[in-house]
Structures are given as structure tokens and as C-alpha cells.
């Protein structure tokens, strides 16, 4: 087991949708919140910094346009 697995990582948790958002992965809560404030100036109250559990995988976001609701799989989008 490497050292990287022992360090606690923090991300931005959306309280409304119960998932990590913005793909933020930092070493402290303060750094995670600072990165969120850098990306969006006015931070809504439903976003909090939370530790990311080991081997965590976000559930499928059904609101995303690239999701096939029947199979719950993300479609591969073509890059033009």
C-alpha cells in the first residue's frame, strides 16, 4: 500500500443530489472550498467540503444529458 492511499482527500459534496461535484480532490477542507470559490464566485449553501471515502464512485447522474435512463450508462460523446 502506497503513501497516497493513507492521505485523506477532500471533495465538494452536494447535499441536494448526494454526490461529489466539480471533480475537486484536495488534501484539506479549506483547499477544497478555496478551489470551489475559485471556480464559482458565489458558493451555494448546498455545497460542503467532505472527506472522500476510499474506493468511492459517484452514482450515475440521471440529470446529465449524456445518460441513457433505461440502462443507466453514460453515452460516449463525440468530440468535434
ZIRA-V138546 format. One record per residue. N is the residue number from 0. RES is the residue in one small letter. SS is DSSP state (A for helix, B for strand, O for the rest). PSI is psi in radians with two decimals (* if undefined). Layout:
N;RES;SS;PSI  N;RES;SS;PSI
This chain:
0;x;O;2.22  1;x;O;2.98  2;x;A;-0.55  3;x;A;-0.48  4;x;A;-0.34  5;x;O;-0.25  6;x;O;2.29  7;x;O;2.34  8;x;O;2.60  9;x;B;2.51  10;x;B;-3.11  11;x;B;2.09  12;x;B;2.26  13;x;B;1.95  14;x;O;-0.53  15;x;O;-0.82  16;x;O;-0.07  17;x;O;0.97  18;x;B;2.76  19;x;B;2.47  20;x;B;2.88  21;x;B;0.10  22;x;B;0.72  23;x;B;2.23  24;x;B;1.76  25;x;B;2.95  26;x;O;-0.25  27;x;O;2.82  28;x;A;-0.72  29;x;A;-0.73  30;x;A;-0.67  31;x;A;-0.77  32;x;A;-0.64  33;x;A;-0.73  34;x;A;-0.69  35;x;A;-0.76  36;x;A;-0.53  37;x;A;-0.67  38;x;A;-0.78  39;x;O;2.21  40;x;O;-0.76  41;x;O;1.90  42;x;O;2.10  43;x;O;2.75  44;x;O;-0.18  45;x;O;0.11  46;x;B;2.24  47;x;B;2.70  48;x;B;2.31  49;x;B;2.57  50;x;B;2.44  51;x;O;2.08  52;x;O;2.63  53;x;O;2.44  54;x;O;0.50  55;x;O;2.41  56;x;O;2.19  57;x;O;2.52  58;x;O;2.79  59;x;O;2.32  60;x;O;1.85  61;x;O;-0.21  62;x;O;-0.23  63;x;O;2.39  64;x;O;-0.42  65;x;O;0.21  66;x;B;2.32  67;x;B;1.91  68;x;O;-0.41  69;x;O;-0.72  70;x;O;-0.17  71;x;O;0.66  72;x;B;2.52  73;x;B;2.24  74;x;O;2.55  75;x;O;2.12  76;x;O;2.41  77;x;O;2.39  78;x;O;2.13  79;x;O;*
